[in-house]
Amino acid sequence: MTPTRIALVDDEASVRVALGRLLRMADYEVLAFASGEEFLAALGNCMPDCALLDVHLPGLTGIEVQMRLQADHVQCPVVFITASDDPAIDLSALHAGGLRVLRKPFSSQDLLDSIVFALQTVSN
């Protein structure tokens, strides 16, 4: 059985390392990217089952990446992560097609639950 692939897109290396470790411990295959552009360029080689997108990325923002996924009809559920307290981000992220918005710092369980929710959304 092929492991479930999670794309982790965050410009902070420490976040990629910490969340990557957590996701691998939960038996996910992790594809880590430092930018939205890097993530989008890799889609031709490896399609993730779910993406964790930081809202505030250099270059394309996480919301802009999600909008590109939708425009290209890429079926990849997205969970947004952010350090911002701005409630308008939730509306923008969800309007763009994100399924959940997690505010840093979030619990490991909240992250894992959000991924399960996202994966179940596309399988239904």
Backbone torsions as a table, in degrees:
resi	resn	phi	psi	omega
1	MET	NA	133.6	-179.4
2	THR	-74.8	132.9	178.4
3	PRO	-67.1	151.5	177.1
4	THR	-71.6	129.6	-177.4
5	ARG	-97.5	128.9	177.1
6	ILE	-116.6	122.8	173.7
7	ALA	-86.6	127.3	179.7
8	LEU	-114.1	110.3	-175.0
9	VAL	-116.2	104.6	-179.9
10	ASP	-151.1	136.5	-177.8
11	ASP	-78.1	-11.7	179.2
12	GLU	-91.5	116.0	-178.7
13	ALA	-57.9	-39.4	-178.6
14	SER	-63.7	-34.6	177.2
15	VAL	-69.0	-43.8	178.8
16	ARG	-60.8	-41.3	-179.7
17	VAL	-66.0	-50.8	-176.1
18	ALA	-64.7	-48.5	-179.0
19	LEU	-70.1	-35.4	176.7
20	GLY	-60.4	-42.7	178.4
21	ARG	-61.5	-46.7	179.5
22	LEU	-59.4	-46.2	-177.6
23	LEU	-66.5	-39.2	177.1
24	ARG	-65.3	-36.7	177.0
25	MET	-64.7	-25.9	177.2
26	ALA	-90.3	14.2	176.2
27	ASP	69.5	28.8	172.3
28	TYR	-97.7	149.5	169.6
29	GLU	-86.6	130.5	-174.5
30	VAL	-109.7	129.1	173.5
31	LEU	-113.2	108.1	-173.8
32	ALA	-101.0	137.8	-179.0
33	PHE	-136.9	142.9	-179.0
34	ALA	-91.0	-9.4	-179.6
35	SER	-151.3	160.9	176.4
36	GLY	-65.2	-37.4	179.2
37	GLU	-63.4	-42.1	178.5
38	GLU	-62.2	-43.4	178.8
39	PHE	-61.5	-50.3	-177.9
40	LEU	-62.2	-38.2	179.9
41	ALA	-65.4	-28.8	-177.1
42	ALA	-83.0	-12.7	-174.9
43	LEU	-60.2	-30.3	178.8
44	GLY	-65.9	-25.5	-177.9
45	ASN	-96.3	-29.5	-173.2
46	CYS	-156.1	112.0	-179.1
47	MET	-91.7	121.6	177.5
48	PRO	-77.1	160.7	176.2
49	ASP	-86.1	-20.2	-179.9
50	CYS	-159.4	150.5	178.0
51	ALA	-124.6	136.5	170.3
52	LEU	-103.9	113.5	-176.2
53	LEU	-114.8	124.3	171.1
54	ASP	-68.7	137.3	-179.7
55	VAL	-67.2	-45.6	-175.4
56	HIS	-100.0	95.0	177.2
57	LEU	-115.1	151.5	172.6
58	PRO	-68.4	148.5	-176.0
59	GLY	74.9	-128.1	177.8
60	LEU	-66.9	131.9	175.2
61	THR	-75.5	165.9	176.7
62	GLY	-58.4	-38.5	179.8
63	ILE	-66.8	-39.3	177.1
64	GLU	-66.0	-36.5	176.1
65	VAL	-62.6	-45.6	179.0
66	GLN	-60.5	-40.5	179.6
67	MET	-64.8	-35.8	176.7
68	ARG	-68.2	-40.0	177.3
69	LEU	-59.1	-45.9	179.8
70	GLN	-64.5	-43.4	-179.1
71	ALA	-61.5	-33.2	179.7
72	ASP	-91.4	6.0	178.9
73	HIS	58.0	38.0	177.3
74	VAL	-85.1	121.4	-179.0
75	GLN	-88.1	82.8	179.6
76	CYS	-138.2	110.0	-179.7
77	PRO	-64.8	144.8	-175.0
78	VAL	-122.3	133.4	169.6
79	VAL	-114.4	124.5	179.3
80	PHE	-90.4	145.9	173.1
81	ILE	-125.2	143.9	-177.9
82	THR	-154.5	152.9	173.3
83	ALA	-98.1	-3.6	-176.5
84	SER	-79.2	147.2	174.4
85	ASP	-99.0	5.0	-176.6
86	ASP	-71.1	114.8	-179.2
87	PRO	-64.6	-20.5	178.5
88	ALA	-66.2	-24.9	178.4
89	ILE	-63.8	-40.8	178.1
90	ASP	-56.8	-47.8	-178.9
91	LEU	-62.8	-44.9	179.8
92	SER	-63.1	-44.3	-177.8
93	ALA	-65.7	-44.7	-179.3
94	LEU	-70.9	-37.2	176.9
95	HIS	-63.6	-34.1	179.2
96	ALA	-74.1	-10.2	177.8
97	GLY	113.1	1.9	175.5
98	GLY	-66.3	150.7	-178.0
99	LEU	-94.0	-30.5	179.3
100	ARG	-148.2	157.6	173.1
101	VAL	-127.8	121.1	178.1
102	LEU	-108.9	133.1	178.8
103	ARG	-96.6	129.4	176.7
104	LYS	-72.4	139.3	-6.4
105	PRO	-82.0	138.1	177.1
106	PHE	-116.8	161.2	-178.4
107	SER	-78.8	156.2	176.0
108	SER	-58.0	-41.1	-178.4
109	GLN	-65.7	-39.6	177.2
110	ASP	-61.1	-41.2	179.1
111	LEU	-64.4	-49.4	-178.5
112	LEU	-63.7	-39.8	177.6
113	ASP	-63.4	-39.1	180.0
114	SER	-66.3	-37.6	178.0
115	ILE	-66.8	-44.8	177.8
116	VAL	-59.6	-44.5	177.9
117	PHE	-58.1	-47.0	-178.6
118	ALA	-63.2	-44.0	179.7
119	LEU	-64.8	-38.3	178.5
120	GLN	-68.3	-32.0	-179.6
121	THR	-62.7	-41.2	-178.9
122	VAL	-80.8	-21.9	-179.6
123	SER	-83.1	-12.2	179.8
124	ASN	-91.1	NA	NA
